[in-house]
Amino acid sequence: MGTLVNIQWQSGLFSHLLRLPLSYFERRKLGDIQSRFGSLNTLRTTFTTSMVGAIMDGIMVCGLLIMMLLYGKSLTWVVLGFTVVYIAIRLFTYTYYRQLSEEQLIMEARVSSYFMETLYGIAAVKMQGMTDRRHTHWFNLQTDAINTGIRVTKMDLFFGGLNIFISACEQTIILWLGISLVMDNEMTIGMFVAFGAYRMQFSDRISTLVGFLLQIRMMSLHNERISDIALNEQESVKPDIPVSEKITPVSLEVKSLTFRYDQQSMPVFSELNLTVSPGESVAIIGPSGSGKTTLMKVLCGLFKADSGQVLIDGNDIQQMGVNNYRKITGCVMQDDRLFSGTIRENICGFSENIDDEWMAECAKASFIHDTIMSMPMGYDTLTGELGEGLSGGQKQRLFIARALYRKPRILFMDEATSALDSKSENYVNSAIKSLNITRIIIAHRESTIKSVDRVFSLT
């Protein structure tokens, strides 16, 4: 049961996470997102495994309380009094304990983010001689996380010791009062022994139950962390619209487009207008930092504009849904990534139904087919994690092949040929130009700019 609930919750949350806009991921660290997702395991454990035990403890506590009242009402009030004291102390220290737990989660997320960031940039770490500095910084973060964990552990030990101390005081008073009752013939020895057995069971069960109820309160911390994922709005998704296999170019129109990263910042661009005819190729140029890549991400549907419209054949991409829009687009961005798998899988987007003939055509158009065939395993060559083992030019050509495999009606390319030599770049530009699709290109190279029909300056 717990396993089934776990996989259903994780699957649902991961599906939602993948459908969040790109801006969500750009504002957060990878380790923080991973930590928030991991809070789901704590919720699952609490509401499956722990819940069953808590229900049994609750039933036992009620039954034991009734039996204690039957055997010795006055002694029962003593037991309840010490129980109330224990609960009061736990409630009084709850806020501090919650703050420590939250701090521990945040520190562990920082350590995880820094660790993964270092591994992803290991080449830069070595080349810039930052090995010792990165290690020292990681060590300091890890030390802070461990120290926070120690404080949480100390609180847990304090609660355990407190429970033992209160139980010992309670047992001493019960023993003194019980002997007095037996000597006054108000209780038999057998009743007193039975009451003692019930009291021990009651104390153990109520302690566990109180711990569970406070754990339920602690779930608010994990709920808040998970809600950062679950309550964020997904990208605009509409019912699927079938797409024809025939590749026909589309028109693109930008109307009064304005975008800013947040309400406090200045617009990256404002009231932008652009019209691209079907099959036309346009190069977007401008100085570094002028917003070319940001504009490209808005045109690709990765960012949502603050105002204005992006129209494809007269249809607003937000109204048609990004899921349908992406069926007709191909994108090659500066920060594209390959995934662990074969070259075949990466070009075909890990599709179950692979068109080998079309895949080869796309590879040829990207001037990478001969390079792939020269490898020992051809298209079944493993790319390695993040595509390591391939040159920058080879990866860029694979990105282009991957975008072309989708049979796009419009192709967006952000410095997609910057790592290619002149011969390869000219071949790729000519091959893509012959495909009769609409192209939007960001480029600085004069040769790439000359290959397009029109230039749009973003200044």
C-alpha positions in Angstrom: 0.0 0.0 0.0 2.7 2.4 1.0 4.7 1.6 -2.1 1.7 2.2 -4.4 0.9 5.5 -2.7 4.5 6.6 -2.9 4.8 5.9 -6.7 1.5 7.6 -7.4 2.4 10.7 -5.4 5.9 10.9 -6.9 4.6 10.4 -10.4 2.0 13.1 -10.1 4.4 15.6 -8.6 7.1 14.9 -11.1 4.6 15.2 -13.9 3.5 18.6 -12.6 7.2 19.7 -12.1 8.0 19.0 -15.7 5.1 21.1 -16.9 6.1 24.2 -14.9 7.4 27.2 -16.9 11.1 27.6 -17.4 11.2 30.7 -15.2 10.4 28.5 -12.2 13.6 26.5 -12.7 15.8 29.6 -13.5 14.8 31.2 -10.1 15.8 28.1 -8.0 18.8 26.0 -7.4 18.7 22.4 -8.5 19.4 21.1 -5.0 16.6 23.1 -3.5 14.1 21.6 -6.1 15.4 18.1 -5.3 15.0 18.7 -1.6 11.5 19.9 -2.0 10.6 16.9 -4.1 12.2 14.7 -1.4 9.8 16.1 1.2 7.2 13.9 -0.5 8.9 10.8 1.1 8.4 12.2 4.6 4.7 12.9 3.9 4.2 9.4 2.4 5.9 7.7 5.4 3.8 9.7 7.9 0.5 9.1 6.2 1.0 5.4 5.4 3.3 3.6 7.8 3.1 5.9 10.8 -0.6 6.4 10.4 -1.5 2.8 10.9 0.6 2.6 14.1 -1.0 5.9 15.4 -4.5 4.5 14.9 -3.6 1.4 16.9 -2.0 3.6 19.6 -5.1 5.7 19.8 -7.4 2.7 20.2 -5.0 1.3 22.9 -4.8 4.6 24.8 -8.6 4.8 25.0 -8.9 1.2 26.2 -6.1 1.5 28.7 -7.5 4.8 30.1 -10.9 3.1 30.7 -9.2 0.2 32.5 -7.1 2.5 34.7 -10.2 4.4 35.6 -11.9 1.2 36.6 -9.0 0.0 38.8 -7.9 3.4 40.3 -9.6 6.7 39.4 -7.4 8.8 41.7 -4.2 7.3 40.4 -5.4 7.8 36.8 -5.6 11.5 37.4 -2.0 11.5 38.5 -1.0 9.8 35.3 -3.1 12.2 33.2 -1.5 15.2 35.0 2.1 14.1 34.1 0.9 13.4 30.6 -0.4 16.9 30.2 2.9 18.3 31.5 4.8 16.3 28.8 2.4 17.5 26.1 2.7 21.1 27.2 6.5 21.0 27.1 6.4 19.5 23.6 4.0 22.1 22.4 6.1 24.9 24.0 9.2 23.8 22.2 7.5 23.0 18.9 8.2 26.4 17.2 11.9 26.2 17.9 12.1 22.5 16.8 10.3 23.4 13.5 12.7 26.3 12.8 15.7 23.9 13.4 14.2 21.3 11.1 13.5 23.9 8.3 17.1 25.2 8.7 18.4 21.7 8.4 16.5 21.1 5.1 17.6 24.4 3.7 21.3 23.7 4.6 21.2 20.2 3.1 19.7 21.6 -0.1 22.5 24.2 -0.3 25.1 21.5 0.1 23.5 19.4 -2.6 23.3 22.3 -5.0 26.9 23.3 -4.5 28.0 19.7 -4.9 26.2 19.2 -8.2 27.2 22.6 -9.4 30.9 21.8 -8.8 30.6 18.4 -10.7 28.8 20.0 -13.6 31.6 22.6 -13.9 34.5 20.4 -13.0 36.5 21.4 -16.1 36.3 25.1 -15.1 37.1 24.2 -11.5 40.3 22.5 -12.7 41.3 25.1 -15.3 40.8 28.1 -13.0 42.6 26.5 -10.1 39.6 26.6 -7.9 39.9 23.0 -6.5 40.9 24.1 -3.0 38.5 27.0 -2.8 35.5 24.9 -3.9 36.5 22.1 -1.4 36.8 24.6 1.4 33.5 26.2 0.6 31.8 22.8 0.3 33.3 21.8 3.7 32.0 24.9 5.4 28.5 24.3 4.0 28.6 20.6 5.0 29.8 21.6 8.5 26.9 24.0 8.9 24.4 21.4 7.7 25.9 18.8 10.2 25.8 21.3 13.0 22.2 22.0 12.3 21.5 18.3 12.2 23.2 17.9 15.6 21.0 20.5 17.1 17.9 18.7 15.9 19.3 15.4 17.3 19.9 17.1 20.6 16.3 18.2 20.7 15.2 14.6 19.9 17.4 13.3 22.8 16.0 16.0 25.1 12.5 14.8 24.4 13.5 11.2 25.0 15.2 12.0 28.3 12.3 14.2 29.3 9.8 11.4 28.7 12.0 9.0 30.8 12.3 11.6 33.6 8.5 12.4 33.7 7.8 8.6 33.6 10.1 8.0 36.6 8.5 10.8 38.6 5.1 9.6 37.7 6.0 6.0 38.7 7.4 7.1 42.1 4.3 9.1 43.0 2.0 6.3 41.7 4.0 3.8 43.9 3.7 6.0 47.0 0.0 6.6 46.5 -0.7 3.0 45.5 0.9 1.6 48.6 -1.2 4.0 50.7 -4.4 2.9 49.0 -3.5 -0.8 49.5 -2.7 -0.2 53.2 -6.1 1.6 53.6 -7.8 -1.3 51.9 -9.1 1.0 49.1 -7.3 -1.1 46.5 -6.1 -4.7 46.5 -2.5 -5.7 45.6 -3.8 -7.4 42.5 -5.6 -4.2 41.4 -2.5 -2.1 42.0 -0.2 -4.5 40.0 -2.8 -4.5 37.2 -3.0 -0.7 37.3 0.8 -0.5 37.1 0.9 -2.7 34.0 -1.8 -0.6 32.3 0.0 2.6 33.3 3.2 1.5 31.7 1.4 0.6 28.5 -0.5 3.9 28.6 2.6 6.0 29.0 4.4 4.3 26.2 1.4 4.5 23.8 0.6 8.1 24.7 4.2 9.2 24.2 4.3 7.6 20.7 0.9 9.1 19.9 2.0 12.6 21.0 5.1 12.3 18.9 3.0 11.3 15.9 0.6 14.2 16.4 3.5 16.7 16.5 4.9 15.0 13.5 1.6 15.7 11.7 2.0 19.4 12.7 5.6 19.2 11.3 4.1 18.2 8.0 3.1 21.8 7.5 6.8 22.5 6.9 7.0 19.8 4.2 3.7 20.8 2.8 5.0 24.4 2.4 8.1 23.1 0.6 6.1 20.8 -1.7 3.5 23.4 -2.4 6.2 25.5 -4.0 6.1 22.9 -6.7 2.5 21.7 -6.6 0.8 25.1 -6.4 2.8 26.8 -9.1 0.8 27.3 -12.3 1.7 25.0 -15.2 2.3 26.2 -18.7 -0.7 26.8 -20.9 -1.8 23.4 -22.1 -4.8 22.8 -24.4 -6.4 19.7 -25.9 -4.1 18.0 -28.4 -4.5 19.1 -32.0 -3.4 16.6 -34.7 -0.5 17.9 -36.8 0.0 17.0 -40.4 3.2 15.0 -41.3 3.7 17.4 -44.2 6.1 20.2 -43.4 4.7 23.6 -44.4 6.2 26.9 -43.3 4.2 29.2 -41.0 4.1 32.9 -40.4 5.2 34.5 -37.2 3.8 37.9 -35.9 4.9 39.7 -32.7 2.5 42.4 -31.5 3.4 45.0 -28.9 5.5 42.4 -26.9 6.8 43.4 -23.5 8.8 41.3 -21.1 10.4 41.7 -17.7 11.8 39.1 -15.3 9.8 40.5 -12.4 7.7 43.4 -11.5 10.6 45.3 -9.8 12.9 45.1 -12.9 13.0 47.2 -16.0 11.5 45.6 -19.2 14.0 43.6 -21.2 12.2 44.8 -24.3 9.0 46.8 -24.7 6.3 47.2 -27.3 8.2 45.0 -29.7 6.7 44.3 -33.2 7.9 41.8 -35.8 6.4 40.1 -38.8 7.9 37.0 -40.5 6.3 35.6 -43.6 6.0 31.8 -44.2 9.4 30.3 -45.3 11.3 33.6 -44.5 14.5 33.6 -42.5 15.2 36.4 -40.1 18.4 37.1 -38.1 18.0 38.9 -34.8 21.1 40.9 -34.1 22.1 43.3 -31.3 24.8 43.9 -28.7 25.3 41.4 -25.9 22.8 41.9 -23.1 20.2 43.5 -25.4 17.7 40.7 -24.8 18.1 38.5 -27.9 18.1 35.2 -26.1 15.2 36.3 -23.8 13.2 37.2 -26.9 14.0 33.8 -28.4 12.7 32.1 -25.3 9.5 34.1 -25.4 9.1 33.2 -29.1 9.7 29.5 -28.3 7.0 29.6 -25.6 9.5 29.1 -22.7 8.8 32.5 -21.2 5.4 34.2 -21.0 5.3 37.8 -22.0 3.9 40.5 -19.7 1.9 41.9 -22.5 1.5 41.6 -26.2 1.0 38.5 -28.4 3.0 36.0 -30.4 0.9 34.7 -33.3 1.6 31.7 -35.5 -0.5 31.8 -38.7 -2.7 34.3 -36.8 -3.2 32.1 -33.7 -2.0 33.2 -30.3 0.4 30.6 -29.0 -1.0 30.9 -25.5 -4.5 30.2 -26.8 -3.4 27.2 -28.8 -1.4 25.9 -25.9 2.3 25.4 -25.7 1.9 21.7 -26.1 0.4 22.2 -29.5 2.7 25.0 -30.4 5.8 22.9 -29.7 4.6 20.2 -32.1 5.4 22.6 -35.0 8.6 24.2 -33.6 12.2 23.2 -33.4 14.6 25.0 -31.1 18.3 25.1 -30.7 19.4 27.2 -27.7 22.8 28.2 -26.4 22.5 26.1 -23.2 21.1 22.9 -24.9 22.0 19.6 -23.4 22.3 16.0 -24.5 21.1 13.2 -22.3 22.7 9.9 -21.2 21.9 7.5 -24.0 22.8 6.7 -27.6 23.1 9.3 -30.4 20.1 7.7 -32.0 18.0 8.2 -28.8 19.2 11.8 -28.5 18.4 12.8 -32.0 14.9 11.1 -31.9 14.1 12.5 -28.5 14.0 9.0 -26.9 10.9 8.3 -29.0 9.6 4.7 -29.0 8.9 4.9 -32.8 12.1 5.9 -34.5 12.2 6.8 -38.2 15.7 5.8 -39.1 15.5 7.1 -42.6 14.4 10.6 -41.5 16.9 10.5 -38.7 19.7 10.0 -41.2 18.4 12.8 -43.4 18.4 15.2 -40.4 21.9 14.1 -39.5 23.1 14.7 -43.1 21.4 18.1 -43.1 23.3 18.9 -39.9 26.6 17.7 -41.4 27.1 15.1 -38.7 26.1 11.9 -40.4 29.6 11.0 -41.7 31.1 11.8 -38.3 28.6 9.4 -36.6 29.2 6.6 -39.0 32.9 6.9 -38.4 32.3 6.0 -34.8 32.7 2.3 -33.8 29.0 1.9 -32.9 27.6 4.5 -35.3 24.2 5.9 -34.2 24.3 3.5 -31.2 27.3 5.3 -29.7 26.7 6.4 -26.2 27.0 10.1 -25.6 27.7 10.0 -21.9 26.2 12.2 -19.3 25.5 15.8 -20.6 27.2 14.7 -23.9 30.7 14.6 -22.6 33.1 13.0 -25.0 31.8 15.0 -28.0 33.3 18.3 -29.2 31.3 21.5 -29.0 30.8 21.5 -32.8 29.6 17.9 -32.8 27.1 18.6 -30.0 25.8 21.7 -31.8 25.2 19.6 -35.0 23.4 17.0 -32.9 21.2 19.7 -31.4 20.3 20.8 -34.9 19.6 17.3 -36.1 17.4 16.8 -33.0 15.4 19.9 -33.8 15.0 19.0 -37.4 13.8 15.4 -36.5 10.7 17.0 -35.1 9.7 18.2 -38.6 9.2 21.8 -37.5 7.3 24.4 -39.4 9.4 27.1 -37.8 13.0 26.7 -36.5 14.5 28.9 -33.8 18.3 28.9 -33.5 20.3 30.8 -30.9 24.0 30.9 -31.8 23.4 27.3 -33.0 26.5 27.2 -35.3 28.9 29.3 -33.2 31.2 26.3 -32.6 31.3 25.2 -36.2 34.1 25.8 -38.7 33.3 27.9 -41.8 32.9 24.8 -44.0 30.5 23.0 -41.7 28.5 26.2 -41.0 28.0 27.0 -44.7 26.9 23.4 -45.3 24.4 23.5 -42.4 23.0 26.9 -43.4 22.5 25.8 -47.0 20.9 22.5 -46.0 18.5 24.1 -43.6 17.6 26.9 -46.1 16.6 24.2 -48.6 14.1 22.7 -46.2 11.5 25.5 -46.8 10.7 26.3 -43.2 10.5 29.6 -41.4 13.7 30.4 -39.5 14.4 32.8 -36.7 18.2 33.0 -36.0 20.3 34.8 -33.4 23.8 35.2 -34.7 26.9 37.3 -34.5 28.9 35.7 -37.4 28.7 37.7 -40.6 28.4 34.5 -42.7 25.4 33.4 -40.8 23.7 36.8 -41.0 24.3 36.8 -44.8 22.5 33.5 -45.2 19.1 34.9 -44.1 16.5 36.9 -46.0 16.2 39.8 -43.5 17.9 41.2 -40.4 16.0 42.5 -37.3 18.0 44.7 -35.0 17.2 44.6 -31.3 18.7 47.7 -29.7 
